[in-house]
Amino acid sequence: MAHSHSHDHHNHHHHTPATFNKAFALAVGLNLLFTIVEAGYAFAAHSMSLLADAGHNLADVGGLLMAWAASWLLGRAATEKYSYGYKKLTILAALANALLLVFASTLIVYESINKLLYPVAINETIIVVVAFVGILVNGGTALLFLQGKERDLNIKAAYWHLAADALISVSVVVAGILIFFTKWLWLDPITGLLIVIIILKGSWSLLRSSVDLILGAVPHGTNQQHVREYLLKIPGVTAIHDLHIWALSTQENALTAHLVMPEVTLTDEDYTRINHILQHDFNINHVTLQVEKGHVDNPCGQAEIC
């Protein structure tokens, strides 16, 4: 019985990356190709809005590549040295991705301000056509990640990036049409700057959530107070201390706690039930509980610290 349980557990962790391998390959391939074409046309058309859109697309390709590598790493076995495997790299990937976006944004801001000061004639037709193709590419590839976005921060980031890209391409199309009819050249760099603001906003939240995970903050979607209340309700538990909840990766969370149980101890069945509830209700996959009698003579050393 114990064997089959661990086998299920194993499968639970490894089926997500496999299903998204094709999705990532397709999304990365299509978006990379489109980004290169779009950047080329942006220079040909002297368009900042198109270049910013290409910048946003490039950021996505970087993000998709990192998310893909990360979801592959989640399936790698742990080693003697890396007892958690390489899961934490998923968090570093999110961080690196955010920093890449900030770098790309800086370049586009510089160019856009330059174009505002020294307007250049632009080719509106190229802008509208290329950005419209962008809507199709981004929108289509976003759908590939639709069903996995609730389970994993990386898949969610991939989905939202692509969806946001499709919307940004819409705004570039609109700007291009407006410039065509009004000849207001300043609309182009202004659109470029607006896109940069969107890019920076996205990278800021990515930066914040990845730093939170690196610092071992309680993962988003898990409420430490509720977990504490649940553990205190276990029959026989009089107190609880040294409770820690943290993220092992963008997908898996861990918990350790000391339970003070003067009268009773937990059986294997109790542990199985507690593990099930913590996984099912609180999204915590790795649970370690230490049970203590709580005698006054030899109190637990960690009780004071936490």
C-alpha positions in Angstrom: 0.0 0.0 0.0 2.7 2.4 1.0 4.5 1.8 -2.3 1.5 2.6 -4.5 0.9 5.8 -2.5 4.5 7.1 -3.2 4.1 6.1 -6.8 0.9 8.3 -7.2 2.7 11.1 -5.4 5.5 10.9 -7.8 3.2 11.0 -10.8 1.4 14.0 -9.4 4.5 16.0 -9.6 5.7 14.9 -13.0 2.7 15.0 -15.3 2.5 18.8 -15.5 5.8 19.5 -17.4 5.2 16.7 -19.9 1.9 18.1 -21.1 3.4 21.5 -21.6 6.6 20.5 -23.4 4.9 20.8 -26.8 3.1 24.0 -25.8 6.4 25.6 -24.8 8.2 24.4 -27.9 5.5 25.7 -30.2 5.2 29.0 -28.3 8.9 29.7 -28.2 9.4 28.8 -31.8 6.6 30.9 -33.1 7.3 33.9 -30.9 11.0 34.0 -31.5 10.5 33.9 -35.3 7.8 36.6 -35.1 10.0 38.8 -32.8 12.9 38.8 -35.2 10.6 39.6 -38.2 8.8 42.3 -36.1 12.0 44.0 -35.0 13.2 44.0 -38.6 10.0 45.7 -39.8 10.1 48.1 -36.9 13.5 49.4 -38.1 12.3 49.5 -41.7 9.2 51.5 -40.7 11.0 53.7 -38.1 8.4 52.7 -35.6 8.8 52.8 -31.9 5.5 51.3 -31.1 6.4 48.3 -33.2 9.9 48.1 -31.7 8.4 48.2 -28.2 6.0 45.5 -29.2 8.9 43.4 -30.4 10.7 44.1 -27.1 7.7 42.9 -25.2 7.6 39.8 -27.4 11.3 39.2 -26.9 10.8 39.4 -23.1 8.1 36.7 -23.6 10.4 34.5 -25.5 13.0 34.8 -22.7 10.2 34.2 -20.1 8.9 31.2 -22.0 12.4 29.7 -22.4 13.0 30.1 -18.7 9.6 28.7 -17.7 10.1 25.8 -20.0 13.6 25.0 -18.6 12.1 25.5 -15.1 9.2 23.1 -15.7 11.7 20.6 -17.0 13.9 21.0 -13.9 10.9 20.3 -11.7 11.1 16.7 -13.0 14.8 16.2 -12.4 15.6 13.9 -9.5 17.2 15.1 -6.3 20.9 14.4 -5.8 23.0 13.9 -2.7 24.2 17.5 -2.8 20.9 19.1 -4.0 18.4 17.3 -1.8 15.5 19.3 -3.2 16.6 18.7 -6.8 16.8 21.9 -8.9 13.4 23.2 -8.2 14.5 26.5 -6.7 15.9 27.4 -10.2 12.3 28.0 -11.2 12.3 30.9 -8.8 15.6 32.3 -10.1 14.2 32.0 -13.6 11.3 34.2 -12.7 13.8 36.7 -11.2 16.1 36.7 -14.2 13.2 37.2 -16.5 12.0 40.3 -14.6 15.5 41.8 -14.8 15.7 41.1 -18.5 12.4 43.1 -19.0 13.8 46.1 -17.1 16.9 46.1 -19.3 14.8 45.9 -22.5 12.5 48.7 -21.3 15.4 51.1 -20.7 16.5 50.9 -24.3 13.0 51.4 -25.7 12.4 54.5 -23.4 15.6 56.1 -24.7 14.7 55.5 -28.3 11.1 56.7 -27.8 12.2 60.0 -26.3 14.6 60.4 -29.1 11.8 59.9 -31.6 9.5 62.4 -29.8 12.2 65.1 -30.0 13.1 64.3 -33.6 10.1 62.9 -35.4 10.7 60.7 -38.4 8.2 59.7 -41.1 6.9 56.2 -40.4 5.2 53.5 -42.5 1.8 53.0 -41.0 0.8 50.1 -43.2 3.7 48.0 -42.1 2.9 48.8 -38.4 -0.8 47.7 -38.8 -0.1 44.5 -40.7 2.7 43.3 -38.6 1.0 44.1 -35.3 -2.1 42.3 -36.5 -0.1 39.2 -37.2 1.2 39.6 -33.6 -2.3 39.5 -32.3 -2.8 36.1 -33.9 0.6 34.7 -32.9 0.3 35.8 -29.2 -3.4 35.0 -28.8 -3.0 31.6 -30.4 0.0 30.6 -28.2 -1.6 31.9 -25.0 -4.4 29.4 -25.4 -1.9 26.6 -25.1 -1.3 27.4 -21.5 -4.9 28.1 -20.5 -5.5 24.9 -18.5 -2.3 25.0 -16.5 -2.2 28.5 -15.3 -3.8 27.9 -11.9 -1.3 25.3 -10.9 2.0 26.8 -11.5 3.5 30.3 -11.3 5.6 29.8 -14.4 2.8 28.5 -16.6 0.7 31.4 -15.3 3.4 33.9 -16.2 3.7 32.4 -19.7 -0.1 32.6 -20.2 -0.4 36.2 -19.0 2.6 37.3 -20.9 1.2 36.0 -24.2 -2.3 37.3 -23.5 -1.0 40.8 -22.6 1.1 40.7 -25.8 -2.0 40.1 -27.9 -3.7 43.1 -26.2 -0.6 45.3 -26.7 -0.5 44.3 -30.4 -4.1 45.5 -30.6 -3.1 48.9 -29.3 -0.3 49.1 -31.8 -2.8 48.4 -34.6 -5.1 51.1 -33.3 -2.2 53.6 -33.1 -1.1 52.8 -36.6 -4.6 53.3 -38.0 -4.8 56.7 -36.2 -1.5 57.9 -37.5 -2.5 56.9 -41.0 -5.6 59.2 -40.8 -4.2 62.0 -38.7 -0.5 62.0 -39.5 0.2 62.6 -35.8 3.7 61.1 -35.7 4.1 61.6 -31.9 1.4 58.9 -31.4 4.0 56.2 -32.3 6.7 57.0 -29.6 4.0 57.7 -27.1 2.5 54.2 -27.8 6.0 52.8 -27.4 6.3 54.5 -24.0 2.9 53.2 -22.8 3.9 49.7 -23.7 7.1 50.1 -21.7 5.1 51.1 -18.7 3.0 47.9 -19.1 6.2 45.9 -19.4 7.7 47.5 -16.2 4.5 46.9 -14.3 4.5 43.3 -15.2 8.2 42.9 -14.4 7.8 44.6 -11.0 5.2 42.1 -9.8 7.3 39.2 -11.1 10.3 40.7 -9.3 8.4 41.0 -6.1 6.9 37.5 -6.1 10.2 35.9 -7.0 12.1 37.8 -4.2 9.3 36.7 -1.8 9.9 33.1 -2.7 13.6 33.5 -2.4 13.2 34.9 1.1 11.1 31.9 2.0 7.8 33.9 2.4 4.6 32.0 2.9 3.5 31.2 -0.7 0.7 33.1 -2.3 -2.6 31.2 -1.9 -1.6 29.6 1.4 -2.8 31.2 4.6 -0.5 30.5 7.6 -3.1 31.4 10.1 -5.6 28.9 8.7 -2.9 26.2 8.6 -2.1 26.9 12.3 -5.8 26.7 13.2 -6.2 23.4 11.4 -3.1 21.9 13.1 -4.4 23.0 16.5 -7.7 21.3 15.8 -6.0 17.9 15.5 -7.2 15.8 18.5 -4.6 15.8 21.3 -2.6 18.9 20.1 -2.4 21.4 23.0 0.1 23.8 21.3 2.0 24.3 18.1 5.3 26.1 17.5 8.1 26.5 14.9 5.6 26.5 12.1 7.2 27.2 8.7 5.6 27.3 5.3 7.8 28.0 2.2 8.0 27.4 -1.5 10.4 24.7 -2.9 9.6 25.8 -6.4 7.0 27.8 -8.3 4.8 24.6 -8.0 5.6 22.9 -4.7 5.3 24.1 -1.1 6.7 22.6 2.1 5.7 22.8 5.8 7.5 21.9 9.0 5.9 22.3 12.5 6.3 21.1 16.1 3.1 19.7 17.7 2.9 19.5 21.4 0.8 16.4 22.3 1.2 15.5 26.0 -1.4 12.6 26.0 -1.6 11.0 22.5 0.7 10.3 19.6 -0.1 10.3 15.9 -0.4 7.0 14.0 0.6 6.4 10.4 -3.1 6.7 9.4 -3.3 10.1 11.2 -0.2 11.3 9.2 -1.7 10.1 5.9 -4.9 12.0 6.7 -3.1 15.2 7.8 -0.9 15.1 4.7 -3.9 14.7 2.5 -5.8 17.6 4.0 -2.7 19.9 3.9 -2.2 19.0 0.2 -5.8 19.2 -0.8 -7.0 22.3 1.2 -3.7 24.3 1.6 -1.7 23.3 -1.4 1.3 22.0 0.7 3.0 18.9 -0.7 5.9 18.2 1.6 5.0 18.0 5.3 7.3 17.3 8.2 5.8 17.2 11.7 7.6 16.8 15.0 5.5 15.6 17.9 6.6 16.5 21.5 5.3 15.6 24.9 5.9 19.2 26.0 7.3 18.5 29.5 8.3 21.5 31.5 11.7 19.9 32.4 13.0 19.7 28.9 11.3 22.2 26.6 12.0 22.3 22.9 14.9 24.6 22.1 13.2 26.0 19.1 10.0 27.0 20.9 11.6 30.3 22.1 13.0 31.4 18.8 9.9 31.1 16.6 
